[in-house]
Amino acid sequence: MDKQNVNPGQAGVGHSHGNGQVMESITVVVNGTPTEVKYNLNEPLGSIIGRALEQTDTAHQSLEDWYIKDGGGKSLDLKEKIGDFHFPSDVKLFLNKRAGPLG
């Protein structure tokens, strides 16, 4: 597996896989625990939620109960392709659980 920097200045380092997809990695902070999550630039941002929760051994009921914010506190569109955000290489995203019906 060859390492190549496919998008200089963007999150992660690209890893070419035999299926033609290039995987990147991004830091996601879950309950204060950072983890490196692999993704494909064409995946929707929401696709990394399950992986981040699994990697941090965080129990979850439903993936819809979670949202992602950037370092500035802005909630990000989970349906948008990850590559469309043009994240810098040192970006940290924050995965948060939505408040329940009682707050």
N, C-alpha and C positions, 0 to 999 in steps of 0.2 A: 504494500500500500504506500503510495507516494504522498508525501506532504507537499502541498503547494499553497501559496498565498494567493487565493483567487480574487480577493477583493481587498487590496491594500487599504488600510484605514477603517475597515469594517470589522465587526465582531468576529472573533474566533480565527482559527486557521483551518483552511479547507483540506479535506481528506477525500480523495477520489475513491469511489467504490466501483466495483465491477458493473453495477447496474447503470452507470453513467451519471448518477446523482453525486453531487458534491456536498458533503456534510461539513457543517460548521459547529462551533460550540459557543455558548454564551453563558454568562454568570447570572443565575437566578437565585435570589435570596428568599428562602421560605422559613418563616418564623425565626428569623435571625441567623439561619444556617445557609451559607452560600454553597451552591453546587453548580458544576459545569454541565450544561444540558446540550446534547447534540441535536442538530436540526438541519433541515434542508431549506435553502433560501425561498423556495416556492411554497413551503408549507404555511398555513395560517398560524399566526402567533399563538392562538389557543392550543395548538397541537403540542406545545411544550409543557403544558400544565401537568398532565398525567405523569410525564417522565420526571419532572422536578419533584412532585409529591412522592413518587416511588423512591427516587434517589435519596430523599431526606427522611424516609420512613414516616411520612406524615399521613395519618389516617384521613380519609375523605369520604363523604357520602356521594357527592356528585361533582363532576368537573364544572358544572354550571354554577356551583357555589363559590367559585374562585375568579379573581380578576388580577390583571397585571398592571403595575404602575412603573413609570420610569423614575430615575433618581430625583426629578423635580416634583414628583407627586402626581403627575398627569396620568390618568387612566388611559390605557391603550386599547385600540380596537382589536379584539381577538380574532376577527375574521380576516383582517388584512394580512397579506403575505409578509413574512418576516423580512425578506429582502427589500420590501418597499419602505421600511423604516430607516434604512441606511444607518444603522447603529454604529457608533465608533467602536474601536477594538477594546476599549476599557469599560464598556457599558455594563451596568448592573441593573437588572430588572427585579422588581419586588412583587412576589406572588402573595396575595392577601385573600382571606376568606371574607365573603360578603356577610354583612350583618344579617342575622335572622329576623323573623317577623317581630320579635320582641326587642330588637335593637341590637 
